[in-house]
């Protein structure tokens, strides 16, 4: 049987090629995703290990990744105290900022698209365990005001060389700096994963970020030889004043890298979801391929049974072919996954996550996952055809026409209907209120509906095929009738091929509906809640210097300027966001529906909360809210409850209260209202003069502000469309494979049709029309399901700001037309092959 299986496999190697290709694409996505995320993990671990000393002294309660989110500092006197501790070789005060960006020679910001702009004060102390720290690669270190250094990658991107004058923008009290580039420096890791690095002398850094106060963000401590980190930490802890703490460098590095990896874990999940979609769609191609091959080999398999082969041997024979296909596909997919990881690196570099300086991490996990996934999916997909093959009775070999036993379509449709009902029930459960594990229920509901629709498609698809057939008969006559009947001849095969396209289009349409709804929600939110005229904000969503807002208030024609800030904090034990506003001008630029209390009482350490937070947390007027930033807790009193909107965080305090709690002295937005009668053009020109020379800050009107908020949605949709395009490509391959195998299966029939007068042109048209039927069936089912999914997804996220439903009918009709075009293109090779068959040889085919 093994020899027979090998011969069968080798005889049909061309037919199995497309099935192998489907596995290759799916496995490549899995392997590429794992290689990329392993590379990402390695890059951040290397960076964090190289940017901490043996011991780190910092404000009490502050984690390594929170230095950018608060303003608590370490007094310079602590540095002198730590230097006298036995076992300390060096102690250096460190000033750091995460929103300082280099302006390139072309006037544009270097980076800024997600990756931070890092600024540090210079010192050459080694990193933990003797690893080299900040090292000057060219030139020298900055020594005085008016001098800076930067990392080589940033200098190259900005087109600067040592000796050039460099412009830098900051979120500190000094919004822009102009200094001479005196050196190029970097940490031992080399790559900063897209971030930029600016190095200042300590005095200039303190002047820029702390208004000249002699304080530091943290203290970098180096151990003497023979002293380990744990022992040195205990010794340093004994001399620290209240409000500071000490941790080992390893602990600080682990905190920072773990938090960053947790924040970026969505990338791995995001990519693996699309890999799963590709594999699911590819499994339809494998099932169809093996179903057709088993049907074509039914006489051969029956003869094997007649010669004594058992059912188990026949099943093993088919599964052996599947395992061979899976092995080849997994091997090629693993290699392609490495190439795909390079493509993913390039793609994410466009979003600011630049790993160009980090080699790919090819892990055993990626290898094992590639073979397990590829061979498992192929084996499972081929099992049903293999089982069906074993049920061919030996006596069937004696008949001219061998029919494969088929499970009843009605039974499958009934099971599919029950799955659809279960899936719809799960989706309704999500929509009826706030649920724990909502994402899991939503995913289970979507999966149930998709699988149920696949099982029901042979029955549900009949009316669609007959509707298309009616148009065919009227337009193409006998050729159209033949195309319709061929599509209805094996409804399971037609439906299975269409189902692959259905899944891809359903997901595309779902995301189109959700994206259009999110876009409209942004427009409606801004129109309803923003009553000002202009918004001053960071071009990349980064905070900016409060000096900009202060200057905006002095522009002639400006009536009110409301600055807003926000950061992450612990509020009554929960990690969430806290906002801050200027209370008085706030009501002049925004509509806020106060339901209890009064915003007039919003002074100092007080807050207003949304009605949603009041309901969830039980807040009432006069209650104390405990806000923790940098390890320090500040109690604040609730003075108002306002109606919840996506534009408001659950808890908002005053600017004074925010700064008292340790919030960073950086503005996120400044909303501007013109005075009555003020000239619009003059006011805007005055605001733009302030932001001139600060490329990270821009002035926008309502429409421009709305467009800025929509831009991330559009970028995400573009990325999703590109990744879902892989599933559509596999679905197209499925149509090509099904038609090609169908032509082989119907060789004698095609010969007879040619013999009775069907021209080659008519034959090609017949095959093309069959392909269009399959594509349109998948498109119709996919659009219907996708619209339903999109509505459910929008409603489930209505509380998160996607409150407006929008269905992009124009884009959906475009998808349907593209599906028809896909059908025409997919039929090109099978139709050409069918038309080139020799008539006499085709008729003589057994």
C-alpha positions in Angstrom: 0.0 0.0 0.0 2.9 2.4 0.7 4.3 1.9 -2.8 0.8 2.4 -4.3 0.4 5.6 -2.2 3.7 6.9 -3.4 2.8 6.3 -7.1 -0.6 7.9 -6.6 1.0 10.9 -5.0 3.6 11.3 -7.7 1.0 10.8 -10.5 -1.0 13.7 -9.1 1.8 16.1 -8.0 0.6 18.9 -10.2 -3.0 18.7 -8.9 -1.7 18.8 -5.3 0.5 21.8 -5.9 -2.2 24.4 -5.2 -3.2 22.7 -2.0 0.5 22.7 -0.9 0.6 26.4 -1.8 -2.3 27.1 0.6 -0.5 25.4 3.4 2.7 27.3 2.5 1.0 30.6 2.9 -0.7 29.8 6.2 2.4 28.2 7.7 4.5 31.1 6.5 2.3 33.6 8.3 2.5 31.5 11.5 6.3 31.1 11.3 6.8 34.7 10.2 4.7 36.0 13.1 6.7 34.0 15.6 10.1 34.9 14.2 9.1 38.6 14.2 7.8 38.6 17.8 10.9 36.7 19.0 13.0 39.3 17.3 11.0 42.1 18.9 11.4 40.4 22.3 15.1 40.1 21.8 15.5 43.7 20.7 13.7 45.2 23.8 15.4 42.8 26.2 18.8 43.9 24.9 17.9 47.6 25.0 16.6 47.4 28.6 19.6 45.4 29.9 21.9 48.0 28.4 20.2 51.1 29.8 20.3 50.4 33.5 23.1 50.3 36.1 23.9 47.6 38.6 21.5 49.4 40.9 18.9 52.1 40.2 17.7 54.7 42.7 14.3 56.2 41.8 11.2 57.9 43.3 9.4 55.5 45.6 6.8 53.4 43.9 7.8 54.3 40.4 8.4 51.5 37.9 11.0 51.7 35.2 8.5 52.4 32.5 6.7 55.2 34.4 9.5 57.8 34.4 7.9 59.6 31.4 4.4 59.7 33.1 5.1 61.7 36.2 7.3 64.5 37.5 8.7 63.1 40.8 12.5 63.3 41.0 15.5 62.3 43.1 17.4 65.2 44.8 21.0 65.7 43.7 22.1 65.3 47.4 21.1 61.6 47.1 23.8 61.1 44.5 26.5 62.2 46.9 25.1 60.0 49.7 25.1 56.9 47.4 28.6 57.5 46.3 29.9 57.1 49.8 28.3 53.6 50.3 30.8 50.8 50.5 30.8 48.7 47.3 29.7 51.6 45.1 32.2 52.3 42.3 30.2 55.1 40.7 26.8 56.9 41.1 25.6 59.2 38.3 22.4 61.3 38.3 20.3 60.7 35.2 17.8 63.0 33.5 15.6 61.5 30.9 12.6 62.5 28.7 10.5 60.5 26.3 9.0 63.3 24.1 12.0 65.0 22.7 12.4 64.9 18.9 15.0 65.8 16.3 14.0 68.0 13.4 15.7 66.7 10.3 17.5 68.9 7.7 14.3 68.7 5.6 12.3 70.3 8.5 10.5 67.1 9.3 10.5 65.2 12.6 12.7 62.1 12.7 10.5 59.2 14.0 7.5 60.1 16.1 5.2 57.5 14.7 4.8 55.4 17.8 8.4 55.2 18.9 9.5 57.7 21.5 11.9 60.5 21.2 14.4 59.9 24.0 16.6 62.5 25.6 19.1 61.7 28.3 21.9 63.5 30.2 25.4 62.2 29.4 27.5 60.0 31.6 29.7 57.1 30.6 29.0 54.8 33.5 28.8 51.1 32.5 25.5 49.3 32.5 24.6 46.4 34.7 27.1 43.5 35.0 29.9 45.6 33.4 28.1 45.9 30.0 29.1 49.1 28.2 26.6 51.9 28.7 26.2 55.1 26.7 29.2 55.1 24.3 30.5 57.9 22.0 31.0 56.4 18.6 32.2 59.5 16.8 33.2 63.0 18.0 32.8 63.7 21.7 30.2 64.0 24.4 28.3 67.3 25.0 29.9 69.3 27.7 28.0 72.6 27.8 24.8 74.4 26.7 24.5 74.6 22.9 26.0 71.1 22.4 24.2 67.8 21.8 25.0 64.3 20.7 22.6 61.8 19.0 22.5 58.1 18.0 24.0 57.3 14.6 20.7 56.0 13.1 18.9 59.3 13.9 21.8 61.4 12.5 21.6 59.4 9.3 17.8 59.7 9.0 18.0 63.4 9.8 20.9 63.9 7.4 23.2 65.5 10.0 26.9 65.2 10.5 29.1 66.1 13.4 29.6 69.8 13.4 26.1 70.6 12.0 23.6 72.8 13.8 20.6 70.7 15.0 17.1 71.7 15.9 15.3 69.8 18.7 11.8 70.1 20.0 10.8 69.2 23.5 7.8 68.9 25.8 9.6 70.8 28.5 9.4 74.4 29.4 11.8 75.1 26.6 9.8 74.0 23.5 12.7 74.1 21.1 16.5 74.0 21.2 19.2 74.7 18.7 22.6 73.2 19.3 25.7 72.0 17.6 26.1 68.2 17.0 29.4 67.3 18.7 29.2 63.5 18.7 27.3 60.3 17.9 26.5 58.0 20.8 24.5 54.9 21.5 23.9 52.2 24.0 25.5 48.7 23.7 22.3 47.3 22.1 22.9 49.6 19.1 19.3 49.5 17.8 16.6 51.6 19.5 13.7 50.0 17.6 12.8 53.2 15.8 13.2 55.5 18.8 15.6 58.5 18.5 18.2 59.5 21.1 19.4 63.0 22.0 22.2 63.4 24.6 22.6 66.6 26.6 25.0 67.7 29.2 23.5 67.3 32.7 23.1 71.0 33.4 21.3 71.7 30.1 19.0 68.6 30.7 18.1 69.9 34.1 17.4 73.4 32.7 15.3 72.0 29.9 13.1 69.5 31.8 13.2 70.7 35.4 13.5 74.5 35.1 17.1 74.3 36.4 16.4 72.5 39.6 19.3 70.3 40.7 17.3 67.0 40.6 17.4 63.8 38.5 14.9 61.3 37.1 16.9 58.5 38.7 20.4 57.6 39.9 22.5 55.0 38.0 24.8 53.1 40.4 27.8 50.9 39.4 29.1 48.2 41.7 32.7 47.6 42.6 34.1 44.3 41.3 33.0 41.5 43.6 29.8 43.1 44.7 26.6 41.6 43.4 23.4 43.6 42.7 21.3 42.3 45.6 23.9 43.0 48.2 24.6 46.5 46.8 20.9 47.3 46.7 20.6 46.5 50.5 23.6 48.7 51.3 22.3 51.6 49.2 18.8 51.3 50.7 20.1 52.2 54.2 21.2 55.7 53.2 18.2 56.8 51.1 15.8 59.5 52.3 12.0 59.0 52.4 10.3 59.2 49.0 13.0 57.2 47.2 13.7 53.5 46.7 16.4 51.3 45.2 16.1 48.3 42.9 18.6 46.1 41.2 19.3 46.8 37.5 18.0 43.3 36.6 14.7 44.1 38.3 14.4 47.5 36.6 15.3 46.0 33.2 12.7 43.2 33.6 10.0 45.6 34.7 10.6 47.8 31.6 10.9 45.0 29.1 7.9 43.0 30.5 5.7 46.1 30.4 6.8 46.9 26.8 6.3 43.3 25.7 2.9 43.2 27.3 1.9 46.4 25.5 3.2 45.0 22.2 1.7 41.5 22.7 -1.2 42.5 20.6 1.1 42.4 17.6 1.7 38.7 18.0 -2.0 38.1 18.6 -2.9 40.3 15.7 -0.6 38.5 13.2 -1.5 35.0 14.5 -5.3 35.7 14.0 -4.7 36.4 10.4 -2.5 33.3 10.1 -5.4 31.3 11.5 -7.8 32.9 9.0 -5.4 31.9 6.2 -5.2 28.3 7.5 -9.0 28.0 7.9 -9.5 29.2 4.3 -6.7 27.0 3.1 -8.3 24.0 4.7 -11.3 24.4 2.4 -8.9 24.1 -0.5 -7.4 21.0 0.9 -10.8 19.4 1.6 -12.0 20.1 -1.9 -8.8 18.9 -3.5 -8.8 15.6 -1.7 -12.5 15.2 -2.1 -12.2 15.5 -5.9 -9.1 13.3 -6.1 -10.8 10.6 -4.0 -13.8 10.8 -6.3 -11.6 10.5 -9.4 -9.8 7.5 -7.8 -12.9 5.8 -6.7 -12.5 2.9 -9.2 -8.8 2.6 -8.2 -9.7 2.5 -4.5 -12.5 0.0 -5.1 -10.1 -2.3 -6.9 -7.7 -2.1 -4.0 -10.5 -3.0 -1.7 -11.4 -5.9 -4.1 -7.8 -7.1 -4.0 -7.9 -7.3 -0.2 -7.0 -3.8 1.1 -8.8 -3.0 4.3 -10.7 0.2 5.0 -7.9 1.2 7.4 -5.3 0.8 4.7 -7.3 2.8 2.2 -7.7 5.6 4.8 -4.0 5.5 5.6 -3.2 5.7 1.9 -5.1 9.0 1.5 -3.8 10.4 4.8 -0.3 9.5 3.7 -0.7 11.7 0.7 -2.1 14.5 2.9 0.9 14.1 5.4 3.3 14.3 2.5 1.6 17.5 1.2 1.6 18.9 4.7 5.3 18.1 5.2 6.3 19.8 1.9 4.0 22.7 2.5 5.3 23.2 6.1 9.0 23.0 5.0 8.5 25.6 2.2 6.3 27.7 4.5 8.9 27.7 7.2 11.5 29.1 4.7 9.0 31.6 3.3 8.1 32.6 6.9 11.6 33.9 7.4 11.2 36.0 4.3 7.8 37.1 5.5 9.3 38.2 8.8 11.5 40.5 6.9 8.4 41.9 5.2 6.7 42.3 8.5 9.7 44.2 9.9 9.6 46.6 6.9 5.8 47.0 7.3 6.0 47.9 11.0 8.9 50.2 10.4 6.5 52.4 8.6 4.5 52.7 11.8 7.6 53.6 13.8 8.7 50.1 15.0 12.1 49.9 13.3 14.0 46.7 13.8 16.4 47.2 11.0 19.4 47.0 13.3 18.3 43.7 14.9 18.8 40.3 13.2 15.9 38.0 12.9 15.5 35.5 15.8 14.9 32.0 14.3 13.7 30.1 17.3 12.9 26.3 17.8 9.4 27.4 18.7 8.8 28.7 15.2 10.1 25.5 13.6 7.9 23.2 15.8 4.9 25.4 15.3 5.3 25.4 11.5 5.4 21.6 11.2 2.7 21.0 13.8 0.3 23.5 12.4 1.0 22.6 8.7 0.8 18.9 9.1 -2.1 19.0 11.6 -4.3 21.2 9.4 -3.6 19.1 6.3 -4.3 15.9 8.1 -7.5 17.1 9.7 -8.7 18.6 6.4 -8.0 15.4 4.5 -9.5 13.1 7.1 -13.1 13.3 5.9 -12.2 12.5 2.3 -9.9 9.7 3.5 -12.7 8.2 5.6 -15.1 8.5 2.6 -12.6 6.7 0.5 -12.5 3.8 2.9 -16.2 3.3 2.5 -16.0 2.4 -1.2 -17.4 -1.1 -1.5 -15.2 -3.6 -3.4 -18.2 -4.5 -5.7 -18.1 -0.9 -6.9 -15.0 -1.8 -9.0 -17.3 -4.0 -11.2 -19.5 -1.1 -12.2 -18.7 1.4 -14.9 -20.0 4.4 -12.9 -18.6 4.6 -9.4 -20.4 6.9 -7.0 -18.8 7.9 -3.8 -21.1 7.6 -0.8 -22.3 11.1 0.4 -23.7 12.2 3.7 -27.0 13.8 3.3 -26.9 17.5 2.6 -30.0 18.0 4.7 -28.3 16.6 7.8 -25.3 18.9 7.3 -27.6 21.9 6.8 -29.5 21.1 10.0 -26.3 20.9 12.0 -25.2 24.1 10.4 -28.5 25.8 11.3 -28.0 24.8 15.0 -24.5 26.2 15.0 -25.7 29.5 13.5 -28.4 29.7 16.2 -25.8 29.0 18.9 -23.5 31.7 17.4 -26.2 34.2 17.1 -27.2 33.5 20.7 -23.6 34.2 21.9 -23.6 37.5 20.0 -26.9 38.5 21.4 -25.6 37.7 24.9 -22.7 40.1 24.3 -25.0 42.9 23.1 -27.5 42.7 26.0 -25.1 44.2 28.5 -21.5 44.3 29.9 -20.2 40.8 30.1 -17.1 39.2 31.5 -14.8 37.8 28.9 -16.8 39.7 26.2 -14.1 39.1 23.6 -14.3 35.3 24.0 -18.1 35.3 23.6 -17.8 37.6 20.6 -15.2 35.3 19.0 -17.1 32.2 19.7 -20.3 33.7 18.3 -18.5 34.8 15.1 -16.9 31.4 14.7 -20.2 29.6 15.3 -22.0 31.6 12.6 -19.2 31.1 10.1 -18.9 27.4 10.6 -22.7 27.0 10.5 -22.9 29.1 7.3 -20.3 26.8 5.7 -22.4 23.7 6.6 -25.6 25.3 5.4 -24.1 26.8 2.2 -25.0 23.8 -0.1 -28.7 24.4 0.7 -28.6 28.2 1.1 -26.5 28.5 -2.0 -29.0 26.8 -4.3 -31.4 29.8 -4.6 -28.4 32.1 -5.2 -27.0 29.8 -8.0 -30.5 29.5 -9.6 -30.9 33.3 -9.5 -27.5 33.8 -11.2 -28.5 30.9 -13.6 -31.7 32.7 -14.6 -29.5 35.7 -15.8 -27.1 33.2 -17.5 -29.9 31.5 -19.5 -31.3 34.8 -20.7 -27.9 36.2 -21.6 -25.8 33.2 -22.7 -28.5 30.6 -23.8 -27.3 27.0 -23.8 -23.9 27.8 -22.5 -25.4 29.7 -19.5 -27.7 26.7 -18.8 -24.7 24.3 -18.9 -22.7 26.6 -16.5 -25.7 26.6 -14.1 -26.2 22.9 -14.2 -22.5 22.2 -13.7 -22.6 24.4 -10.6 -25.6 22.6 -9.2 -24.3 19.1 -10.0 -22.2 18.9 -6.9 -23.5 21.6 -4.5 -21.2 20.6 -1.7 -18.1 21.1 -3.8 -19.4 24.4 -5.2 -20.4 25.6 -1.7 -17.1 24.5 -0.1 -15.1 26.4 -2.8 -17.3 29.5 -2.3 -17.1 29.2 1.5 -13.4 30.0 1.4 -14.1 33.3 -0.4 -17.1 33.8 1.8 -14.9 33.8 5.0 -12.4 36.3 3.5 -15.1 38.7 2.3 -17.2 38.4 5.5 -14.2 39.6 7.5 -13.3 42.3 5.0 -16.9 43.6 5.0 -17.1 43.4 8.8 -14.0 45.6 9.2 -15.3 48.0 6.5 -18.6 48.4 8.5 -16.7 48.8 11.7 -14.2 51.3 10.2 -16.9 53.4 8.6 -18.8 53.4 11.9 -15.7 54.4 13.9 -15.1 57.2 11.4 -18.6 58.6 11.6 -18.5 58.3 15.4 -15.4 60.5 15.5 -17.1 63.1 13.3 -20.3 63.1 15.3 -18.4 63.2 18.6 -16.3 66.2 17.6 -19.3 68.1 16.1 -21.5 67.5 19.3 -18.9 68.1 22.0 -16.3 70.6 20.6 -17.6 74.1 20.5 -14.2 75.8 20.1 -12.6 76.9 16.8 -9.1 75.5 16.9 -7.1 72.7 18.5 -3.4 72.8 19.1 -2.1 69.3 19.5 0.9 67.0 18.8 1.1 65.8 15.2 1.9 62.2 16.4 -0.4 62.3 19.5 2.7 63.3 21.6 2.5 65.8 24.4 4.0 69.3 23.9 5.5 72.1 25.9 3.0 74.0 28.1 4.8 77.2 26.9 2.9 76.8 23.6 -0.4 77.0 25.4 0.7 79.9 27.5 1.6 81.8 24.3 -1.6 80.9 22.6 -3.6 82.8 25.3 -1.8 86.0 24.3 -2.8 85.8 20.6 -5.1 88.7 19.6 -8.6 87.6 19.0 -8.4 84.5 21.3 -11.1 84.5 23.9 -10.4 81.2 25.7 -7.7 78.5 25.7 -8.4 75.2 27.6 -5.4 73.0 28.1 -6.0 69.3 28.7 -3.6 66.6 30.0 -3.9 62.9 30.7 -1.7 60.0 31.8 -1.9 56.6 33.3 -2.5 56.3 37.1 -3.8 54.0 39.8 -7.3 55.3 40.7 -8.6 53.5 43.8 -6.4 50.5 42.9 -7.4 50.2 39.2 -4.9 51.0 36.5 -6.6 53.6 34.2 -6.3 57.0 32.8 -6.7 60.3 34.6 -7.4 63.6 32.8 -6.8 67.2 33.7 -8.4 70.4 32.5 -8.5 74.2 33.0 -12.0 74.4 34.6 -13.0 77.9 33.7 -12.3 77.9 29.9 -13.4 74.3 29.5 -17.1 75.2 29.2 -16.2 77.8 26.5 -14.8 75.2 24.2 -16.7 72.0 25.0 -20.2 70.8 25.8 -20.3 69.0 29.1 -23.6 67.7 30.5 -23.4 68.1 34.3 -25.9 65.7 36.0 -24.9 66.3 39.6 -22.9 68.9 41.4 -21.2 71.9 39.7 -18.0 72.4 37.7 -17.7 75.8 39.5 -16.5 73.8 42.4 -13.7 72.1 40.4 -10.8 73.8 42.1 -7.5 72.4 43.3 -7.5 68.7 44.4 -11.1 68.0 43.2 -12.4 65.8 40.4 -15.5 65.3 38.3 -16.4 61.7 37.3 -18.6 60.3 34.5 -22.0 58.8 35.2 -20.6 55.5 34.0 -17.8 55.6 36.5 -20.2 56.7 39.2 -22.4 53.7 38.5 -19.5 51.2 38.2 -17.5 52.4 41.2 -20.3 53.8 43.3 -18.9 57.4 43.4 -21.1 60.1 44.9 -20.7 63.8 45.5 -18.2 64.4 48.3 -16.5 61.0 48.0 -12.7 60.7 48.1 -10.9 59.4 45.1 -7.4 58.1 45.7 -5.0 58.8 42.8 -1.6 57.2 42.8 1.2 58.4 40.5 4.8 57.4 41.0 4.0 55.5 44.2 2.5 58.6 45.9 -1.2 58.7 46.6 -3.2 61.9 46.5 -6.8 62.0 47.7 -9.2 64.2 45.8 -12.9 65.0 46.3 -15.7 64.4 43.8 -17.6 67.7 43.1 -19.6 66.8 39.9 -20.9 63.9 37.9 -21.2 64.4 34.2 -22.6 62.5 31.3 -20.2 60.0 29.9 -18.8 60.6 26.4 -15.9 59.0 24.6 -14.0 62.3 24.8 -14.0 62.2 28.6 -11.9 59.9 30.9 -13.8 58.5 33.9 -12.0 60.8 36.3 -10.8 64.3 35.5 -9.1 66.8 37.8 -7.8 70.3 37.5 -4.3 71.2 36.1 -3.3 72.2 39.7 -4.5 68.9 41.1 -2.9 67.0 38.3 0.5 68.5 39.0 0.2 68.1 42.7 -0.5 64.4 42.2 2.7 64.1 40.1 1.3 64.4 36.6 3.8 65.4 33.9 4.1 69.2 33.1 3.1 68.5 29.4 0.0 69.5 27.5 -1.8 67.0 25.3 -4.4 69.3 23.7 -5.1 73.0 23.8 -8.7 73.9 22.7 -9.0 77.5 21.4 -12.1 79.7 21.1 -12.1 83.0 19.1 -13.6 86.1 20.6 -16.8 87.3 19.0 -16.0 89.3 15.9 -12.4 88.3 15.7 -11.0 87.7 12.3 -10.7 83.9 11.7 -7.6 84.2 9.4 -5.7 86.5 11.7 -6.3 84.3 14.8 -5.2 81.2 13.0 -2.1 83.0 11.7 -1.3 84.1 15.2 -1.5 80.6 16.5 0.6 79.2 13.7 3.3 81.8 14.4 3.6 80.2 17.8 4.0 76.7 16.5 6.3 77.7 13.7 9.6 75.8 14.1 7.9 73.1 16.2 7.0 70.4 13.7 5.5 68.2 16.5 2.7 70.7 17.1 0.1 71.9 14.7 -3.0 74.1 14.7 -6.2 72.5 13.3 -9.8 73.5 12.8 -12.7 71.2 13.5 -12.6 69.4 10.2 -8.8 69.0 10.3 -9.0 67.8 13.9 -11.6 65.2 12.9 -9.4 64.1 9.9 -6.5 63.7 12.3 -8.5 61.4 14.6 -9.7 59.4 11.6 -6.2 58.8 10.3 -5.2 55.9 12.7 -8.5 54.2 11.8 -7.8 54.4 8.1 -4.2 53.2 8.6 -5.4 50.2 10.7 -8.0 49.3 8.0 -5.4 49.4 5.3 -3.2 47.0 7.3 -6.1 44.7 7.9 -7.2 44.7 4.3 -3.6 43.8 3.3 -3.5 40.9 5.7 -7.0 39.7 4.8 -6.0 39.8 1.2 -3.9 36.7 1.9 -7.1 34.8 2.7 -8.7 36.1 -0.5 -5.7 34.9 -2.5 -6.0 31.4 -1.1 -9.7 31.5 -1.9 -8.9 32.4 -5.5 -6.5 29.5 -5.6 -9.3 27.3 -4.3 -11.5 28.3 -7.3 -8.7 27.7 -9.7 -7.9 24.2 -8.2 -11.6 23.2 -8.1 -12.2 24.2 -11.7 -8.9 22.6 -12.9 -9.8 19.3 -11.1 -13.3 19.5 -12.4 -12.1 19.8 -15.9 -10.0 16.7 -15.5 -13.0 14.9 -13.9 -15.2 15.9 -16.8 -12.7 15.2 -19.6 -15.0 12.7 -21.5 -18.0 15.0 -21.0 -16.1 18.0 -22.5 -15.0 15.8 -25.4 -18.7 14.9 -26.1 -19.8 18.6 -25.9 -17.1 19.5 -28.4 -18.1 16.7 -30.6 -21.7 17.8 -30.8 -20.8 21.4 -31.8 -19.7 23.3 -28.7 -16.9 25.7 -29.8 -13.7 26.3 -27.9 -14.8 29.9 -27.2 -18.1 28.6 -25.8 -16.3 26.1 -23.7 -14.1 28.7 -22.2 -17.1 30.9 -21.6 -18.9 28.0 -19.8 -15.9 27.4 -17.5 -15.7 31.2 -16.8 -19.4 31.4 -16.0 -19.0 28.5 -13.5 -16.2 30.3 -11.8 -18.2 33.5 -11.6 -21.1 31.5 -10.0 -18.7 30.2 -7.3 -17.2 33.7 -6.7 -20.6 35.4 -6.6 -22.0 32.8 -4.3 -19.1 33.4 -1.9 -19.5 37.2 -2.3 -23.3 37.2 -1.6 -22.9 35.0 1.5 -19.8 36.9 2.7 -21.5 40.3 2.3 -24.6 39.3 4.2 -22.6 37.7 7.0 -20.1 40.5 7.0 -22.7 43.2 7.4 -24.2 41.3 10.3 -20.8 40.9 12.0 -20.0 44.5 11.4 -23.2 45.7 13.1 -22.6 43.3 16.1 -19.0 44.6 16.4 -20.1 48.2 16.3 -22.8 47.7 18.9 -20.4 45.8 21.2 -18.0 48.8 21.0 -20.6 51.5 21.3 -19.6 52.2 24.9 -16.0 52.6 23.8 -16.8 55.5 21.4 -18.1 53.7 18.3 -21.6 54.9 18.8 -22.7 55.6 15.2 -23.5 52.8 12.7 -22.4 53.4 9.1 -22.6 50.8 6.3 -20.3 51.7 3.4 -22.6 50.5 0.6 -20.4 51.9 -2.2 -17.3 49.9 -0.9 -19.4 46.8 -0.4 -20.7 46.9 -4.0 -17.1 47.3 -5.1 -16.2 44.1 -3.2 -19.0 42.3 -5.1 -17.8 43.5 -8.5 -14.2 42.6 -7.6 -15.5 39.1 -6.6 -17.0 38.7 -10.1 -13.7 39.8 -11.6 -11.9 37.3 -9.5 -14.2 34.6 -10.9 -13.2 35.5 -14.4 -9.5 35.6 -13.7 -9.5 32.4 -11.7 -11.1 30.6 -14.6 -8.5 31.6 -17.1 -6.1 28.6 -16.8 -8.8 25.9 -16.3 -10.8 27.3 -19.2 -7.8 27.4 -21.5 -6.8 23.9 -20.5 -10.4 22.6 -21.2 -10.5 24.3 -24.6 -7.2 22.7 -25.7 -8.3 19.1 -25.0 -8.1 16.9 -28.0 -11.7 15.9 -28.8 -11.1 12.2 -29.8 -8.8 11.6 -26.9 -11.2 13.2 -24.5 -14.1 11.0 -25.7 -11.9 7.9 -25.3 -11.0 8.8 -21.7 -12.2 6.3 -19.2 
